[in-house]
Amino acid sequence: MLLWGGGALLALASGCAECEEDYDCPGTEVCNTSRGACEAFTCLADSDCAPGHRCADNACSPRPPLAPPEAPDALVIPNR
């Protein structure tokens, strides 16, 4: 392993980079802090994803379908 500025580790033998923040990753890669590994940038906000998808942990995934609104049991007309 090679240690460079900021304490980031680059595992040369396995070809992967360990990270704690984006600055620890090479080029345009970002740090997936839950895995501690650098990966290609996919998204930062929902607007980076296709319509109907959301961004979570640098990955776009389909939004869950919305539940239909509940229909009222009966129509009540108040007295005027």
VONUTI-985377 format. One record per atom (N, C-alpha, C): residue number from 1; residue in three letters; x, y negated, z; atom name. Coordinates in pm, whole numbers, plus 32768, in hexadecimal, padded with zeros to 4 digits. Layout:
<recs>
<rec seq="NUM" type="ALA" xx="X" yy="Y" zz="Z" atom="CA"/>
...
</recs>
This chain:
<recs>
<rec seq="1" type="MET" xx="8053" yy="8077" zz="8000" atom="N"/>
<rec seq="1" type="MET" xx="8000" yy="8000" zz="8000" atom="CA"/>
<rec seq="1" type="MET" xx="8057" yy="7F84" zz="8000" atom="C"/>
<rec seq="2" type="LEU" xx="8021" yy="7F1C" zz="7FC3" atom="N"/>
<rec seq="2" type="LEU" xx="8069" yy="7E9E" zz="7FB9" atom="CA"/>
<rec seq="2" type="LEU" xx="8018" yy="7E34" zz="8003" atom="C"/>
<rec seq="3" type="LEU" xx="805A" yy="7DE8" zz="8057" atom="N"/>
<rec seq="3" type="LEU" xx="8018" yy="7D7F" zz="80A3" atom="CA"/>
<rec seq="3" type="LEU" xx="8036" yy="7CFA" zz="8061" atom="C"/>
<rec seq="4" type="TRP" xx="7FCC" yy="7CAB" zz="8045" atom="N"/>
<rec seq="4" type="TRP" xx="7FE5" yy="7C27" zz="800E" atom="CA"/>
<rec seq="4" type="TRP" xx="7F91" yy="7BC1" zz="8059" atom="C"/>
<rec seq="5" type="GLY" xx="7FA5" yy="7B40" zz="803E" atom="N"/>
<rec seq="5" type="GLY" xx="7F6A" yy="7ACF" zz="8086" atom="CA"/>
<rec seq="5" type="GLY" xx="7EE2" yy="7AE7" zz="80C2" atom="C"/>
<rec seq="6" type="GLY" xx="7ED0" yy="7AC3" zz="813F" atom="N"/>
<rec seq="6" type="GLY" xx="7E50" yy="7ACD" zz="8181" atom="CA"/>
<rec seq="6" type="GLY" xx="7E36" yy="7B56" zz="81BB" atom="C"/>
<rec seq="7" type="GLY" xx="7E90" yy="7BB4" zz="81AD" atom="N"/>
<rec seq="7" type="GLY" xx="7E7F" yy="7C38" zz="81E7" atom="CA"/>
<rec seq="7" type="GLY" xx="7E30" yy="7C98" zz="8191" atom="C"/>
<rec seq="8" type="ALA" xx="7E16" yy="7C77" zz="8114" atom="N"/>
<rec seq="8" type="ALA" xx="7DCD" yy="7CD3" zz="80BD" atom="CA"/>
<rec seq="8" type="ALA" xx="7E25" yy="7D49" zz="8098" atom="C"/>
<rec seq="9" type="LEU" xx="7DE9" yy="7DBC" zz="808F" atom="N"/>
<rec seq="9" type="LEU" xx="7E33" yy="7E34" zz="806D" atom="CA"/>
<rec seq="9" type="LEU" xx="7E0F" yy="7E62" zz="7FE2" atom="C"/>
<rec seq="10" type="LEU" xx="7E71" yy="7E88" zz="7F98" atom="N"/>
<rec seq="10" type="LEU" xx="7E5A" yy="7EBF" zz="7F13" atom="CA"/>
<rec seq="10" type="LEU" xx="7E8F" yy="7F4D" zz="7F13" atom="C"/>
<rec seq="11" type="ALA" xx="7E38" yy="7FAD" zz="7F03" atom="N"/>
<rec seq="11" type="ALA" xx="7E62" yy="8038" zz="7F03" atom="CA"/>
<rec seq="11" type="ALA" xx="7E8E" yy="805D" zz="7E75" atom="C"/>
<rec seq="12" type="LEU" xx="7F0B" yy="8053" zz="7E5B" atom="N"/>
<rec seq="12" type="LEU" xx="7F3F" yy="806C" zz="7DD5" atom="CA"/>
<rec seq="12" type="LEU" xx="7F31" yy="80FD" zz="7DAC" atom="C"/>
<rec seq="13" type="ALA" xx="7F44" yy="8159" zz="7E07" atom="N"/>
<rec seq="13" type="ALA" xx="7F3E" yy="81E6" zz="7DE4" atom="CA"/>
<rec seq="13" type="ALA" xx="7EB2" yy="820F" zz="7DB8" atom="C"/>
<rec seq="14" type="SER" xx="7E4B" yy="81DC" zz="7DFB" atom="N"/>
<rec seq="14" type="SER" xx="7DC4" yy="8206" zz="7DD9" atom="CA"/>
<rec seq="14" type="SER" xx="7D81" yy="81A9" zz="7D74" atom="C"/>
<rec seq="15" type="GLY" xx="7DBB" yy="8136" zz="7D5A" atom="N"/>
<rec seq="15" type="GLY" xx="7D85" yy="80D9" zz="7CF7" atom="CA"/>
<rec seq="15" type="GLY" xx="7D0E" yy="8088" zz="7D28" atom="C"/>
<rec seq="16" type="CYS" xx="7CFA" yy="8080" zz="7DAC" atom="N"/>
<rec seq="16" type="CYS" xx="7C8B" yy="8031" zz="7DDF" atom="CA"/>
<rec seq="16" type="CYS" xx="7CC0" yy="7FC2" zz="7E39" atom="C"/>
<rec seq="17" type="ALA" xx="7C6E" yy="7F5D" zz="7E4E" atom="N"/>
<rec seq="17" type="ALA" xx="7C96" yy="7EED" zz="7EA3" atom="CA"/>
<rec seq="17" type="ALA" xx="7C39" yy="7EE5" zz="7F1B" atom="C"/>
<rec seq="18" type="GLU" xx="7C72" yy="7EDB" zz="7F92" atom="N"/>
<rec seq="18" type="GLU" xx="7C24" yy="7EC7" zz="800B" atom="CA"/>
<rec seq="18" type="GLU" xx="7C17" yy="7E33" zz="8022" atom="C"/>
<rec seq="19" type="CYS" xx="7BA7" yy="7E08" zz="805E" atom="N"/>
<rec seq="19" type="CYS" xx="7B92" yy="7D79" zz="806F" atom="CA"/>
<rec seq="19" type="CYS" xx="7B3D" yy="7D5D" zz="80EA" atom="C"/>
<rec seq="20" type="GLU" xx="7B46" yy="7CDF" zz="8114" atom="N"/>
<rec seq="20" type="GLU" xx="7AF1" yy="7CAA" zz="817D" atom="CA"/>
<rec seq="20" type="GLU" xx="7AA2" yy="7C33" zz="814A" atom="C"/>
<rec seq="21" type="GLU" xx="7AD3" yy="7BF2" zz="80DF" atom="N"/>
<rec seq="21" type="GLU" xx="7A8D" yy="7B82" zz="80A1" atom="CA"/>
<rec seq="21" type="GLU" xx="7AB4" yy="7B7C" zz="800E" atom="C"/>
<rec seq="22" type="ASP" xx="7A6C" yy="7B2A" zz="7FBF" atom="N"/>
<rec seq="22" type="ASP" xx="7A81" yy="7B23" zz="7F2E" atom="CA"/>
<rec seq="22" type="ASP" xx="7B0F" yy="7AFF" zz="7F08" atom="C"/>
<rec seq="23" type="TYR" xx="7B52" yy="7AAB" zz="7F59" atom="N"/>
<rec seq="23" type="TYR" xx="7BDA" yy="7A81" zz="7F38" atom="CA"/>
<rec seq="23" type="TYR" xx="7C3E" yy="7AF5" zz="7F3B" atom="C"/>
<rec seq="24" type="ASP" xx="7C19" yy="7B65" zz="7F79" atom="N"/>
<rec seq="24" type="ASP" xx="7C70" yy="7BDA" zz="7F7E" atom="CA"/>
<rec seq="24" type="ASP" xx="7C6C" yy="7C2B" zz="7EFD" atom="C"/>
<rec seq="25" type="CYS" xx="7C0F" yy="7C0C" zz="7EA5" atom="N"/>
<rec seq="25" type="CYS" xx="7BFB" yy="7C5A" zz="7E2A" atom="CA"/>
<rec seq="25" type="CYS" xx="7C3D" yy="7C17" zz="7DB1" atom="C"/>
<rec seq="26" type="PRO" xx="7C69" yy="7C68" zz="7D51" atom="N"/>
<rec seq="26" type="PRO" xx="7CA9" yy="7C31" zz="7CD9" atom="CA"/>
<rec seq="26" type="PRO" xx="7C44" yy="7BF8" zz="7C77" atom="C"/>
<rec seq="27" type="GLY" xx="7C6F" yy="7B96" zz="7C2A" atom="N"/>
<rec seq="27" type="GLY" xx="7C1E" yy="7B5E" zz="7BBD" atom="CA"/>
<rec seq="27" type="GLY" xx="7B94" yy="7B31" zz="7BE7" atom="C"/>
<rec seq="28" type="THR" xx="7B2F" yy="7B60" zz="7B9E" atom="N"/>
<rec seq="28" type="THR" xx="7AA6" yy="7B37" zz="7BB8" atom="CA"/>
<rec seq="28" type="THR" xx="7A5A" yy="7B9C" zz="7C0E" atom="C"/>
<rec seq="29" type="GLU" xx="7A9F" yy="7BFE" zz="7C47" atom="N"/>
<rec seq="29" type="GLU" xx="7A5C" yy="7C5F" zz="7C9C" atom="CA"/>
<rec seq="29" type="GLU" xx="7A36" yy="7C1E" zz="7D21" atom="C"/>
<rec seq="30" type="VAL" xx="79D2" yy="7C58" zz="7D62" atom="N"/>
<rec seq="30" type="VAL" xx="79A3" yy="7C28" zz="7DE4" atom="CA"/>
<rec seq="30" type="VAL" xx="79AE" yy="7C99" zz="7E49" atom="C"/>
<rec seq="31" type="CYS" xx="79B0" yy="7C73" zz="7EC9" atom="N"/>
<rec seq="31" type="CYS" xx="79BE" yy="7CD5" zz="7F33" atom="CA"/>
<rec seq="31" type="CYS" xx="7935" yy="7D06" zz="7F61" atom="C"/>
<rec seq="32" type="ASN" xx="7920" yy="7D88" zz="7F5D" atom="N"/>
<rec seq="32" type="ASN" xx="78AA" yy="7DC6" zz="7F98" atom="CA"/>
<rec seq="32" type="ASN" xx="78CF" yy="7DE2" zz="8028" atom="C"/>
<rec seq="33" type="THR" xx="78A8" yy="7D89" zz="8083" atom="N"/>
<rec seq="33" type="THR" xx="78D5" yy="7D92" zz="810E" atom="CA"/>
<rec seq="33" type="THR" xx="789E" yy="7E0C" zz="8156" atom="C"/>
<rec seq="34" type="SER" xx="782D" yy="7E42" zz="812B" atom="N"/>
<rec seq="34" type="SER" xx="77F8" yy="7EBA" zz="816C" atom="CA"/>
<rec seq="34" type="SER" xx="784E" yy="7F34" zz="814C" atom="C"/>
<rec seq="35" type="ARG" xx="7890" yy="7F35" zz="80D8" atom="N"/>
<rec seq="35" type="ARG" xx="78EA" yy="7FA3" zz="80B3" atom="CA"/>
<rec seq="35" type="ARG" xx="797C" yy="7F7F" zz="80C5" atom="C"/>
<rec seq="36" type="GLY" xx="7999" yy="7EFC" zz="80CF" atom="N"/>
<rec seq="36" type="GLY" xx="7A23" yy="7ECF" zz="80DA" atom="CA"/>
<rec seq="36" type="GLY" xx="7A71" yy="7EE5" zz="805A" atom="C"/>
<rec seq="37" type="ALA" xx="7A2C" yy="7EDD" zz="7FE8" atom="N"/>
<rec seq="37" type="ALA" xx="7A6C" yy="7EF7" zz="7F67" atom="CA"/>
<rec seq="37" type="ALA" xx="7A48" yy="7E8A" zz="7F02" atom="C"/>
<rec seq="38" type="CYS" xx="7AA6" yy="7E6E" zz="7EA7" atom="N"/>
<rec seq="38" type="CYS" xx="7A8F" yy="7E0D" zz="7E3D" atom="CA"/>
<rec seq="38" type="CYS" xx="7A3D" yy="7E4F" zz="7DCE" atom="C"/>
<rec seq="39" type="GLU" xx="79E4" yy="7E01" zz="7D92" atom="N"/>
<rec seq="39" type="GLU" xx="7994" yy="7E34" zz="7D23" atom="CA"/>
<rec seq="39" type="GLU" xx="7973" yy="7DC2" zz="7CC4" atom="C"/>
<rec seq="40" type="ALA" xx="7948" yy="7DE4" zz="7C4D" atom="N"/>
<rec seq="40" type="ALA" xx="7925" yy="7D7F" zz="7BE8" atom="CA"/>
<rec seq="40" type="ALA" xx="78AF" yy="7D2C" zz="7C19" atom="C"/>
<rec seq="41" type="PHE" xx="78B1" yy="7CAA" zz="7BFC" atom="N"/>
<rec seq="41" type="PHE" xx="7844" yy="7C51" zz="7C22" atom="CA"/>
<rec seq="41" type="PHE" xx="77C8" yy="7C73" zz="7BD1" atom="C"/>
<rec seq="42" type="THR" xx="7757" yy="7C85" zz="7C13" atom="N"/>
<rec seq="42" type="THR" xx="76D8" yy="7C9D" zz="7BD1" atom="CA"/>
<rec seq="42" type="THR" xx="7678" yy="7C2A" zz="7BEA" atom="C"/>
<rec seq="43" type="CYS" xx="7665" yy="7C07" zz="7C69" atom="N"/>
<rec seq="43" type="CYS" xx="7608" yy="7B9A" zz="7C87" atom="CA"/>
<rec seq="43" type="CYS" xx="7626" yy="7B5E" zz="7D10" atom="C"/>
<rec seq="44" type="LEU" xx="75FA" yy="7AE4" zz="7D1F" atom="N"/>
<rec seq="44" type="LEU" xx="7605" yy="7A9E" zz="7D9F" atom="CA"/>
<rec seq="44" type="LEU" xx="7579" yy="7A74" zz="7DCD" atom="C"/>
<rec seq="45" type="ALA" xx="7521" yy="7A5B" zz="7D6D" atom="N"/>
<rec seq="45" type="ALA" xx="7498" yy="7A30" zz="7D8B" atom="CA"/>
<rec seq="45" type="ALA" xx="7439" yy="7A7B" zz="7D2E" atom="C"/>
<rec seq="46" type="ASP" xx="73B8" yy="7A7B" zz="7D51" atom="N"/>
<rec seq="46" type="ASP" xx="7354" yy="7ABF" zz="7CFF" atom="CA"/>
<rec seq="46" type="ASP" xx="7354" yy="7A8A" zz="7C70" atom="C"/>
<rec seq="47" type="SER" xx="7376" yy="7A0A" zz="7C5E" atom="N"/>
<rec seq="47" type="SER" xx="7377" yy="79CE" zz="7BD8" atom="CA"/>
<rec seq="47" type="SER" xx="73E3" yy="7A0A" zz="7B7D" atom="C"/>
<rec seq="48" type="ASP" xx="7446" yy="7A50" zz="7BB7" atom="N"/>
<rec seq="48" type="ASP" xx="74AE" yy="7A93" zz="7B67" atom="CA"/>
<rec seq="48" type="ASP" xx="747C" yy="7B17" zz="7B2C" atom="C"/>
<rec seq="49" type="CYS" xx="740A" yy="7B47" zz="7B5B" atom="N"/>
<rec seq="49" type="CYS" xx="73D3" yy="7BC8" zz="7B30" atom="CA"/>
<rec seq="49" type="CYS" xx="7365" yy="7BB5" zz="7AC8" atom="C"/>
<rec seq="50" type="ALA" xx="7340" yy="7C22" zz="7A87" atom="N"/>
<rec seq="50" type="ALA" xx="72D3" yy="7C20" zz="7A25" atom="CA"/>
<rec seq="50" type="ALA" xx="724F" yy="7C04" zz="7A6B" atom="C"/>
<rec seq="51" type="PRO" xx="71EC" yy="7BD1" zz="7A21" atom="N"/>
<rec seq="51" type="PRO" xx="7169" yy="7BB9" zz="7A5E" atom="CA"/>
<rec seq="51" type="PRO" xx="7133" yy="7C39" zz="7A9F" atom="C"/>
<rec seq="52" type="GLY" xx="70F6" yy="7C2A" zz="7B14" atom="N"/>
<rec seq="52" type="GLY" xx="70BE" yy="7C9D" zz="7B59" atom="CA"/>
<rec seq="52" type="GLY" xx="7124" yy="7CE7" zz="7BAF" atom="C"/>
<rec seq="53" type="HIS" xx="719F" yy="7CB2" zz="7BB8" atom="N"/>
<rec seq="53" type="HIS" xx="7208" yy="7CF0" zz="7C07" atom="CA"/>
<rec seq="53" type="HIS" xx="7238" yy="7C8E" zz="7C72" atom="C"/>
<rec seq="54" type="ARG" xx="7276" yy="7CC2" zz="7CD9" atom="N"/>
<rec seq="54" type="ARG" xx="72AE" yy="7C6E" zz="7D43" atom="CA"/>
<rec seq="54" type="ARG" xx="733F" yy="7C93" zz="7D5B" atom="C"/>
<rec seq="55" type="CYS" xx="7389" yy="7C37" zz="7D95" atom="N"/>
<rec seq="55" type="CYS" xx="7417" yy="7C4C" zz="7DB1" atom="CA"/>
<rec seq="55" type="CYS" xx="7429" yy="7C6E" zz="7E44" atom="C"/>
<rec seq="56" type="ALA" xx="746E" yy="7CDC" zz="7E5F" atom="N"/>
<rec seq="56" type="ALA" xx="748F" yy="7D03" zz="7EE9" atom="CA"/>
<rec seq="56" type="ALA" xx="7516" yy="7D48" zz="7EE6" atom="C"/>
<rec seq="57" type="ASP" xx="7575" yy="7D18" zz="7F33" atom="N"/>
<rec seq="57" type="ASP" xx="75FB" yy="7D52" zz="7F3A" atom="CA"/>
<rec seq="57" type="ASP" xx="763D" yy="7D5F" zz="7EB2" atom="C"/>
<rec seq="58" type="ASN" xx="7637" yy="7CF4" zz="7E61" atom="N"/>
<rec seq="58" type="ASN" xx="7677" yy="7CEF" zz="7DDD" atom="CA"/>
<rec seq="58" type="ASN" xx="763F" yy="7D55" zz="7D7B" atom="C"/>
<rec seq="59" type="ALA" xx="75C1" yy="7D7C" zz="7D8D" atom="N"/>
<rec seq="59" type="ALA" xx="7581" yy="7DDB" zz="7D32" atom="CA"/>
<rec seq="59" type="ALA" xx="74F3" yy="7DAF" zz="7D17" atom="C"/>
<rec seq="60" type="CYS" xx="74CA" yy="7DB8" zz="7C99" atom="N"/>
<rec seq="60" type="CYS" xx="7441" yy="7D99" zz="7C73" atom="CA"/>
<rec seq="60" type="CYS" xx="73ED" yy="7E18" zz="7C7E" atom="C"/>
<rec seq="61" type="SER" xx="7378" yy="7E0C" zz="7CBD" atom="N"/>
<rec seq="61" type="SER" xx="731F" yy="7E7E" zz="7CC8" atom="CA"/>
<rec seq="61" type="SER" xx="7290" yy="7E4F" zz="7CB1" atom="C"/>
<rec seq="62" type="PRO" xx="7239" yy="7EA9" zz="7C81" atom="N"/>
<rec seq="62" type="PRO" xx="71AF" yy="7E80" zz="7C67" atom="CA"/>
<rec seq="62" type="PRO" xx="7169" yy="7E52" zz="7CE7" atom="C"/>
<rec seq="63" type="ARG" xx="7118" yy="7DEC" zz="7CD9" atom="N"/>
<rec seq="63" type="ARG" xx="70C8" yy="7DBE" zz="7D4C" atom="CA"/>
<rec seq="63" type="ARG" xx="7059" yy="7E25" zz="7D64" atom="C"/>
<rec seq="64" type="PRO" xx="7037" yy="7E3D" zz="7DE2" atom="N"/>
<rec seq="64" type="PRO" xx="6FC7" yy="7E97" zz="7DFD" atom="CA"/>
<rec seq="64" type="PRO" xx="6F45" yy="7E58" zz="7DCB" atom="C"/>
<rec seq="65" type="PRO" xx="6EE8" yy="7EAA" zz="7D9D" atom="N"/>
<rec seq="65" type="PRO" xx="6E6B" yy="7E71" zz="7D6B" atom="CA"/>
<rec seq="65" type="PRO" xx="6E1D" yy="7E2D" zz="7DDC" atom="C"/>
<rec seq="66" type="LEU" xx="6DD9" yy="7DC2" zz="7DB9" atom="N"/>
<rec seq="66" type="LEU" xx="6D89" yy="7D7A" zz="7E1B" atom="CA"/>
<rec seq="66" type="LEU" xx="6D07" yy="7DC5" zz="7E34" atom="C"/>
<rec seq="67" type="ALA" xx="6CDA" yy="7DC8" zz="7EB0" atom="N"/>
<rec seq="67" type="ALA" xx="6C5A" yy="7E08" zz="7ED1" atom="CA"/>
<rec seq="67" type="ALA" xx="6BE9" yy="7DAF" zz="7E9E" atom="C"/>
<rec seq="68" type="PRO" xx="6B7F" yy="7DEC" zz="7E69" atom="N"/>
<rec seq="68" type="PRO" xx="6B0E" yy="7D9A" zz="7E3B" atom="CA"/>
<rec seq="68" type="PRO" xx="6ACB" yy="7D57" zz="7EB2" atom="C"/>
<rec seq="69" type="PRO" xx="6A93" yy="7CE1" zz="7E9D" atom="N"/>
<rec seq="69" type="PRO" xx="6A52" yy="7C9D" zz="7F0D" atom="CA"/>
<rec seq="69" type="PRO" xx="69D8" yy="7CEE" zz="7F3B" atom="C"/>
<rec seq="70" type="GLU" xx="69BE" yy="7CE5" zz="7FBD" atom="N"/>
<rec seq="70" type="GLU" xx="694C" yy="7D2E" zz="7FF4" atom="CA"/>
<rec seq="70" type="GLU" xx="68CB" yy="7CEA" zz="7FC9" atom="C"/>
<rec seq="71" type="ALA" xx="686B" yy="7D3B" zz="7FA3" atom="N"/>
<rec seq="71" type="ALA" xx="67E8" yy="7D07" zz="7F7E" atom="CA"/>
<rec seq="71" type="ALA" xx="6797" yy="7CF3" zz="7FFE" atom="C"/>
<rec seq="72" type="PRO" xx="6747" yy="7C8B" zz="8005" atom="N"/>
<rec seq="72" type="PRO" xx="66F5" yy="7C77" zz="807D" atom="CA"/>
<rec seq="72" type="PRO" xx="668D" yy="7CE6" zz="8087" atom="C"/>
<rec seq="73" type="ASP" xx="6669" yy="7D08" zz="8102" atom="N"/>
<rec seq="73" type="ASP" xx="6604" yy="7D6F" zz="8118" atom="CA"/>
<rec seq="73" type="ASP" xx="657B" yy="7D40" zz="80E8" atom="C"/>
<rec seq="74" type="ALA" xx="655D" yy="7CC3" zz="8100" atom="N"/>
<rec seq="74" type="ALA" xx="64DB" yy="7C8D" zz="80D7" atom="CA"/>
<rec seq="74" type="ALA" xx="64EB" yy="7BF7" zz="80C1" atom="C"/>
<rec seq="75" type="LEU" xx="6496" yy="7BC3" zz="806F" atom="N"/>
<rec seq="75" type="LEU" xx="6497" yy="7B34" zz="8054" atom="CA"/>
<rec seq="75" type="LEU" xx="6438" yy="7AF1" zz="80B7" atom="C"/>
<rec seq="76" type="VAL" xx="646E" yy="7A95" zz="8105" atom="N"/>
<rec seq="76" type="VAL" xx="641D" yy="7A4D" zz="8166" atom="CA"/>
<rec seq="76" type="VAL" xx="640E" yy="79BD" zz="8137" atom="C"/>
<rec seq="77" type="ILE" xx="6391" yy="7992" zz="8128" atom="N"/>
<rec seq="77" type="ILE" xx="6376" yy="7909" zz="80FF" atom="CA"/>
<rec seq="77" type="ILE" xx="6348" yy="78BE" zz="817B" atom="C"/>
<rec seq="78" type="PRO" xx="6397" yy="785A" zz="81A6" atom="N"/>
<rec seq="78" type="PRO" xx="636F" yy="7811" zz="821F" atom="CA"/>
<rec seq="78" type="PRO" xx="62F4" yy="77BA" zz="8206" atom="C"/>
<rec seq="79" type="ASN" xx="62A6" yy="77A4" zz="8270" atom="N"/>
<rec seq="79" type="ASN" xx="6232" yy="774B" zz="8268" atom="CA"/>
<rec seq="79" type="ASN" xx="6263" yy="76BB" zz="825D" atom="C"/>
<rec seq="80" type="ARG" xx="6220" yy="766E" zz="820A" atom="N"/>
<rec seq="80" type="ARG" xx="6245" yy="75E2" zz="81FA" atom="CA"/>
<rec seq="80" type="ARG" xx="61E6" yy="758B" zz="8240" atom="C"/>
</recs>
